[in-house]
Amino acid sequence: MPSTFRKHRYQVIAATSIVLFAGLACTLLATVITSKAIKSQASLRFDRITDSLAAETRRRVNQPIYGLKGARGVYASSEKVTRAEFAAYVASRDLPSEFPGAVGFGFIERVEAEKLPAFLQSERADEAPEFSIRHFSAGHASDICTDHLIIKHIYPLDRNAEAWGLDIGQDLHRRAVAEDAIRSGEPRITGRVSLVQDPKSRCGFLYFLPVYRNGVEIKTPEQRAKALVGLLYCPIVLEEAMAGVVESEVDFLDLEIYDGANVGGGSRLYDYDGHLNHVLGPLPAGSYSGRMFVAQRTVDIGGRQWTLRTSSTPVFEGNISFAPAIVVAAAGITVSLFSGAIVWSLSRSRSRAESMAKSITAELRASELRIREASLEAERLAEIARRTSNAVVITDVLGRVEWVNEGFTRITGYTLDDAKGRTPGSFLQGPNSDKVVAGALKEAIQKEKPTSVEIINYAKDRREYWISIDIAPLHDAEGVLTGFMAIESDITELKSSSERAEAANRAKSEFLANMSHEIRTPLTSILGCCDILREDGRIEDAPPRRLQTIETIRKAGDHLLTVINDILDLSKIEAGKFHTALVETSLPSVLREVLDILGPRVAEKGIALTCRLETPISDIIISDPTHLRQIILNLAGNSAKFTEAGSIDLIIRQGAYGDAYGDETIIEIDVTDSGPGMTQEQASSLFRPFTQADASLTRKYGGTGLGLTISRRLAEFLGGSVSLKCTELGVGSTFTLKFPLVAAANSQMTNVIASERDVPKTVEPRGRLHGSVLVAEDSPDIQRILKFHLGRAGLRVTTADNGLEALQLIRQEPVSGHGFDLLVTDMQMPEMDGYSLASTLRQEGFVRPIIALTAHAMAEDKVRCLATGCNGYVTKPIVKSELLQACEEWLTIKAIETSNP
């Protein structure tokens, strides 16, 4: 019995040991395989970054070739390129951004020794009297060669002054490369040279491109040498050319560049981290010890072969995660120990083993179920991605396509086979793709940031379409970037609809502007003739019936002008072109102006107009005084129109009332009248455009039904609101204006409104005006009105029927001896309009003031008038006081300038 027990015990120990050691051996093997796989993936990533650095190095150093070829086009299109033309070409290029590292662009001419004096004289005569021949210090070919290779042009000159006029033919290496470029007809780059214009003596190169005479055969080296016009060249500083290249890869790699196939200190051109700067000969063993990866690439640069050697940095190696191998090792050890424990337990208790087996089986089944569910979820997501109408693109870390869905193929026409391995921008972007947006997209990808842009792309059949792109980086469980996912939506139809809406809005604005002009022009004649009838002769001797007729015409004209202004205001608001100018505003002065404007009108009807401050208010606020005044005038004017008896009261208060504005301090202005009032049904449609509460009131009082609508929209622009506070049929109504208080820094509290003398008013000239005025106007009626007003003000008036006639009168001033002190011109005339007249006069040196007279009333019209050279701006219908005030202002300015030359 004891022997059997010991034998069983030994068997259990042996079985447990075998299971444990076998598990540990498998764990070791799995850990080694996993580590190699991780290192292999890191090596592939290292190789991709190396290829990217090699491509970017080749692109940057070869980039000046495009600038040189552009300059060669200048020579091909001209028999002789002057110094100024060459300088203009260089100035047209943005060297730092287009050609990194390029110090400038120049032109080298071959000059025979006996022709050197004549060449020097010719260059100095070509706007360069300081031009001289420069020479290298020593060790050059001046005694060997019978000709010279002289830098004739080099720009920008401020950075290349030391190289201007240099004979590069004295240097054997520079001459050899230049001669090779001439014989081959291809661009050639020198080996490492020290640029005379670089005070730091950094690693530099010269890139040569030969220029031959047009129409000459250049098939052989001899023919090319004979047909040579000169050499275009570009000095390059390699350090500047490579700036930012390695940094763009987040310092993952170190980079050295060597000239030729031999790698050593003597041929080294560039070392990013400088760890080999002390090595002058062949690289010693161990130069890259401690660096996990080292790679080498060759690139062709201007007929030379450069060797690029890259090595991984601690930053790159620190991003390599060996966590999976550690997990495998830990899991393997755990499983091995667990398996040994299981074998050990089996010998102790069959029931315990069976229970544990059941538990393991249950866990395995649950794990399989979770795996199946995860797999189904992944398949469902993949099916959604395949069938969605949007395009879905997945790329690697370098932005190269790995997978696209059917939506991508439907939108672009490119299949997965067409796109795989290519960056989307390389085949989807085209001439009309926004370069700024494309650059922002590339930058976001380089910085691994999510971004959203809209850009024009091109389908496979080169059809343009607008696309909205949302890009997000993809990371694995350890947070390492694995690629990018882009979801693209075709928004071409949306863009087209937006453009059509904008076009319709522009057409509407142009129609309103034209209609305004066509109505304002005859209105000018109507209202102007009313003024003439009132002012010409003794108005008190006129029959009352005539005075009544004149007043009827004037009121009708003013009403029509109000209608036009209301429609234009509403149009600008709906088009989103209404702008506010928030400045320091005296609220008491605005209230006083409203009282002064409405006072005479309500006095005629026997209505009392009062203004009362219920609480002290801030005297200076930040607001738009013009639009604030317009709102209060609209509300009070509306009450004045419909109120036949009683009073109109303006009640102002300031405070925080806990309504829609919360605890914010607001200004509240109530306009209460004793008018007819309204029913609730009438009040419900009060703020609809072109609507009045009672259609019969429109026939009786007139109006457009826009005043309240415009007031509410203007209040909203100021951050406030206009509402009907209360109304009762037969009693009256109360309208309320509310807006947030923004007090100025110098504001104080006041409990009085401004007096009349505190409010600045527009007044007519203080005395008679003096001077000669030329009026350009194609309408005889408006000419008559202008002559009447200006003549009665004391001015000498000459008229012209169009801009061309006015231009001829001004040009004839020296001959006629009659000079004009001021030009008043209509902006829309036959032959030559006012815009062309003002622009032409300013180009010819006319400095006297010009006042624009226009029936257009849009804000952009004033901007256009001032931009063409006008000093002042008066709208039609003509208001006599505004016209005379503008004339007085600019005649006074002219007089001051004349007396103080």
NORQUIVEN-V545692 format. One record per backbone hydrogen bond with DSSP energy under -0.5 kcal/mol. NH is the residue of the N-H (numbers start at 1). CO is the residue of the C=O. If there is no record, write none. Layout:
BEGIN
nh={NH | NH}
co={CO | CO}
END
This chain:
BEGIN
nh={5 | 6 | 7 | 8 | 9 | 10 | 11 | 12 | 13 | 14 | 15 | 16 | 17 | 18 | 19 | 20 | 21 | 22 | 23 | 24 | 25 | 26 | 27 | 28 | 29 | 30 | 31 | 32 | 33 | 34 | 35 | 36 | 37 | 38 | 39 | 40 | 41 | 42 | 43 | 44 | 45 | 46 | 47 | 48 | 49 | 50 | 51 | 52 | 53 | 54 | 55 | 56 | 57 | 58 | 59 | 60 | 61 | 62 | 63 | 65 | 66 | 67 | 68 | 69 | 70 | 71 | 72 | 73 | 74 | 75 | 76 | 77 | 78 | 82 | 86 | 87 | 88 | 89 | 90 | 91 | 92 | 93 | 95 | 98 | 99 | 102 | 103 | 104 | 105 | 106 | 107 | 108 | 109 | 111 | 111 | 113 | 115 | 116 | 119 | 120 | 121 | 122 | 123 | 124 | 125 | 126 | 126 | 127 | 128 | 131 | 134 | 141 | 144 | 145 | 148 | 150 | 150 | 151 | 152 | 152 | 153 | 155 | 159 | 160 | 161 | 163 | 164 | 164 | 165 | 166 | 167 | 168 | 168 | 169 | 170 | 171 | 172 | 175 | 176 | 177 | 178 | 179 | 180 | 181 | 182 | 183 | 184 | 185 | 188 | 189 | 190 | 193 | 195 | 195 | 198 | 199 | 201 | 204 | 205 | 207 | 208 | 208 | 209 | 211 | 213 | 216 | 224 | 225 | 226 | 227 | 228 | 229 | 230 | 231 | 232 | 233 | 234 | 236 | 237 | 238 | 238 | 241 | 242 | 243 | 245 | 246 | 248 | 249 | 250 | 251 | 252 | 254 | 256 | 257 | 258 | 259 | 260 | 260 | 264 | 265 | 267 | 268 | 268 | 269 | 270 | 272 | 277 | 279 | 280 | 283 | 287 | 289 | 291 | 292 | 295 | 297 | 299 | 301 | 301 | 304 | 306 | 306 | 307 | 308 | 308 | 309 | 309 | 310 | 311 | 312 | 313 | 317 | 318 | 319 | 319 | 320 | 321 | 322 | 326 | 327 | 328 | 329 | 330 | 331 | 332 | 333 | 334 | 335 | 336 | 337 | 338 | 339 | 340 | 341 | 342 | 343 | 344 | 345 | 346 | 347 | 348 | 348 | 349 | 353 | 354 | 355 | 356 | 357 | 358 | 359 | 360 | 361 | 362 | 363 | 364 | 365 | 366 | 367 | 368 | 369 | 370 | 371 | 372 | 373 | 374 | 375 | 376 | 377 | 378 | 379 | 380 | 381 | 382 | 383 | 384 | 385 | 386 | 387 | 388 | 391 | 393 | 394 | 395 | 396 | 399 | 401 | 402 | 403 | 405 | 406 | 409 | 410 | 411 | 412 | 413 | 419 | 420 | 421 | 422 | 424 | 426 | 427 | 427 | 428 | 429 | 433 | 438 | 439 | 440 | 441 | 442 | 443 | 444 | 445 | 446 | 447 | 448 | 449 | 451 | 453 | 455 | 457 | 458 | 459 | 460 | 462 | 465 | 467 | 468 | 469 | 469 | 470 | 471 | 472 | 474 | 476 | 479 | 482 | 483 | 484 | 485 | 486 | 487 | 488 | 488 | 489 | 491 | 491 | 492 | 495 | 496 | 497 | 498 | 499 | 500 | 501 | 502 | 503 | 504 | 505 | 506 | 507 | 508 | 509 | 510 | 511 | 512 | 513 | 514 | 515 | 516 | 517 | 518 | 519 | 520 | 521 | 522 | 523 | 524 | 525 | 526 | 527 | 528 | 529 | 530 | 531 | 532 | 533 | 534 | 535 | 536 | 537 | 539 | 541 | 542 | 546 | 547 | 548 | 549 | 550 | 551 | 552 | 553 | 554 | 555 | 556 | 557 | 558 | 559 | 560 | 561 | 562 | 563 | 564 | 565 | 566 | 567 | 568 | 569 | 570 | 571 | 572 | 573 | 574 | 575 | 576 | 577 | 578 | 579 | 582 | 583 | 583 | 585 | 587 | 587 | 590 | 591 | 592 | 593 | 594 | 595 | 596 | 597 | 598 | 599 | 600 | 602 | 603 | 604 | 605 | 606 | 607 | 608 | 610 | 612 | 614 | 614 | 615 | 617 | 619 | 621 | 621 | 622 | 623 | 623 | 625 | 628 | 629 | 630 | 631 | 632 | 633 | 634 | 635 | 636 | 637 | 638 | 639 | 640 | 641 | 642 | 643 | 644 | 647 | 648 | 649 | 650 | 651 | 651 | 652 | 653 | 655 | 657 | 658 | 662 | 664 | 666 | 667 | 668 | 669 | 670 | 670 | 671 | 672 | 672 | 673 | 674 | 683 | 684 | 685 | 685 | 686 | 688 | 691 | 691 | 697 | 698 | 699 | 700 | 701 | 702 | 702 | 710 | 711 | 712 | 713 | 714 | 715 | 716 | 717 | 718 | 719 | 720 | 721 | 723 | 725 | 725 | 726 | 728 | 730 | 731 | 732 | 734 | 735 | 736 | 737 | 738 | 739 | 741 | 742 | 744 | 747 | 750 | 758 | 759 | 760 | 763 | 769 | 773 | 774 | 775 | 775 | 776 | 776 | 777 | 777 | 780 | 783 | 784 | 785 | 786 | 787 | 788 | 789 | 790 | 791 | 792 | 793 | 794 | 795 | 796 | 797 | 798 | 800 | 803 | 803 | 806 | 807 | 808 | 809 | 810 | 811 | 812 | 813 | 815 | 816 | 817 | 819 | 821 | 822 | 823 | 824 | 825 | 825 | 826 | 827 | 832 | 835 | 837 | 838 | 839 | 840 | 841 | 842 | 843 | 844 | 845 | 846 | 851 | 852 | 852 | 853 | 854 | 861 | 862 | 863 | 864 | 865 | 866 | 867 | 868 | 869 | 870 | 871 | 872 | 874 | 876 | 880 | 883 | 884 | 885 | 886 | 887 | 888 | 889 | 890 | 891 | 892 | 893 | 894 | 895 | 896 | 897 | 898 | 899 | 900}
co={1 | 2 | 3 | 4 | 5 | 6 | 7 | 8 | 9 | 10 | 11 | 12 | 13 | 14 | 15 | 16 | 17 | 18 | 19 | 20 | 21 | 22 | 23 | 24 | 25 | 26 | 27 | 28 | 29 | 30 | 31 | 32 | 33 | 34 | 35 | 36 | 37 | 38 | 39 | 40 | 41 | 42 | 43 | 44 | 45 | 46 | 47 | 48 | 49 | 50 | 51 | 52 | 53 | 54 | 55 | 56 | 57 | 58 | 59 | 62 | 63 | 63 | 64 | 65 | 66 | 67 | 68 | 69 | 70 | 71 | 72 | 73 | 75 | 80 | 82 | 83 | 84 | 85 | 86 | 87 | 88 | 90 | 93 | 94 | 95 | 99 | 235 | 235 | 155 | 233 | 153 | 231 | 150 | 109 | 148 | 146 | 112 | 113 | 115 | 116 | 117 | 118 | 119 | 120 | 121 | 122 | 123 | 125 | 124 | 128 | 165 | 170 | 141 | 141 | 111 | 109 | 148 | 166 | 107 | 150 | 107 | 105 | 156 | 156 | 157 | 160 | 160 | 161 | 151 | 163 | 134 | 149 | 166 | 149 | 167 | 168 | 170 | 171 | 172 | 173 | 174 | 175 | 176 | 177 | 178 | 179 | 180 | 181 | 208 | 302 | 206 | 204 | 193 | 202 | 195 | 197 | 198 | 193 | 236 | 234 | 188 | 206 | 232 | 230 | 227 | 213 | 220 | 221 | 222 | 223 | 225 | 211 | 211 | 108 | 209 | 106 | 207 | 205 | 101 | 203 | 236 | 237 | 238 | 240 | 242 | 242 | 244 | 246 | 247 | 246 | 249 | 311 | 309 | 270 | 307 | 267 | 258 | 305 | 262 | 281 | 264 | 264 | 265 | 257 | 257 | 255 | 274 | 276 | 278 | 263 | 284 | 286 | 288 | 290 | 310 | 308 | 306 | 299 | 304 | 301 | 299 | 304 | 258 | 297 | 306 | 256 | 307 | 295 | 254 | 293 | 252 | 313 | 314 | 315 | 316 | 317 | 319 | 320 | 322 | 323 | 324 | 325 | 326 | 327 | 328 | 329 | 330 | 331 | 332 | 333 | 334 | 335 | 336 | 337 | 338 | 339 | 340 | 341 | 342 | 343 | 344 | 345 | 345 | 349 | 350 | 351 | 352 | 353 | 354 | 355 | 356 | 357 | 358 | 359 | 360 | 361 | 362 | 363 | 364 | 365 | 366 | 367 | 368 | 369 | 370 | 371 | 372 | 373 | 374 | 375 | 376 | 377 | 378 | 379 | 380 | 381 | 382 | 383 | 384 | 488 | 486 | 403 | 484 | 400 | 396 | 422 | 394 | 394 | 392 | 386 | 405 | 406 | 407 | 408 | 409 | 415 | 416 | 401 | 419 | 399 | 423 | 423 | 424 | 424 | 425 | 430 | 434 | 435 | 436 | 437 | 438 | 439 | 440 | 441 | 442 | 443 | 445 | 444 | 471 | 469 | 467 | 465 | 428 | 463 | 412 | 459 | 457 | 455 | 489 | 453 | 467 | 487 | 451 | 485 | 483 | 480 | 476 | 474 | 474 | 395 | 472 | 393 | 470 | 391 | 486 | 468 | 466 | 489 | 466 | 491 | 492 | 493 | 494 | 495 | 496 | 497 | 498 | 499 | 500 | 501 | 502 | 503 | 504 | 505 | 506 | 507 | 508 | 509 | 510 | 511 | 512 | 513 | 514 | 515 | 516 | 517 | 518 | 519 | 520 | 521 | 522 | 523 | 524 | 525 | 526 | 527 | 528 | 529 | 530 | 531 | 532 | 535 | 537 | 538 | 539 | 543 | 543 | 544 | 545 | 546 | 547 | 548 | 549 | 550 | 551 | 552 | 553 | 554 | 555 | 556 | 557 | 558 | 559 | 560 | 561 | 562 | 563 | 564 | 565 | 566 | 567 | 568 | 569 | 570 | 571 | 573 | 572 | 572 | 577 | 580 | 581 | 623 | 621 | 585 | 619 | 586 | 587 | 588 | 589 | 590 | 591 | 592 | 593 | 594 | 595 | 596 | 598 | 599 | 600 | 601 | 603 | 602 | 646 | 648 | 650 | 612 | 652 | 652 | 750 | 748 | 585 | 619 | 742 | 583 | 621 | 623 | 624 | 625 | 626 | 627 | 628 | 629 | 630 | 631 | 632 | 633 | 634 | 635 | 636 | 637 | 638 | 639 | 642 | 645 | 608 | 672 | 610 | 649 | 670 | 612 | 668 | 666 | 655 | 662 | 659 | 661 | 655 | 739 | 653 | 737 | 651 | 668 | 735 | 649 | 670 | 733 | 647 | 679 | 680 | 681 | 682 | 683 | 685 | 688 | 705 | 694 | 694 | 695 | 696 | 697 | 697 | 698 | 706 | 707 | 708 | 709 | 710 | 711 | 712 | 713 | 714 | 716 | 715 | 738 | 736 | 723 | 734 | 734 | 732 | 676 | 728 | 728 | 726 | 671 | 723 | 669 | 721 | 667 | 665 | 740 | 620 | 744 | 617 | 755 | 756 | 758 | 761 | 793 | 796 | 822 | 773 | 798 | 774 | 824 | 775 | 800 | 778 | 779 | 780 | 781 | 782 | 783 | 784 | 785 | 786 | 787 | 788 | 789 | 791 | 790 | 771 | 795 | 773 | 775 | 830 | 832 | 802 | 803 | 804 | 805 | 806 | 807 | 808 | 810 | 812 | 812 | 813 | 817 | 772 | 772 | 849 | 774 | 823 | 851 | 776 | 853 | 830 | 827 | 833 | 834 | 835 | 836 | 837 | 838 | 839 | 840 | 842 | 841 | 823 | 850 | 872 | 825 | 874 | 858 | 858 | 859 | 860 | 861 | 862 | 863 | 864 | 866 | 865 | 850 | 850 | 852 | 854 | 878 | 879 | 880 | 881 | 882 | 883 | 884 | 885 | 886 | 887 | 888 | 889 | 890 | 891 | 892 | 893 | 894 | 895 | 896}
END
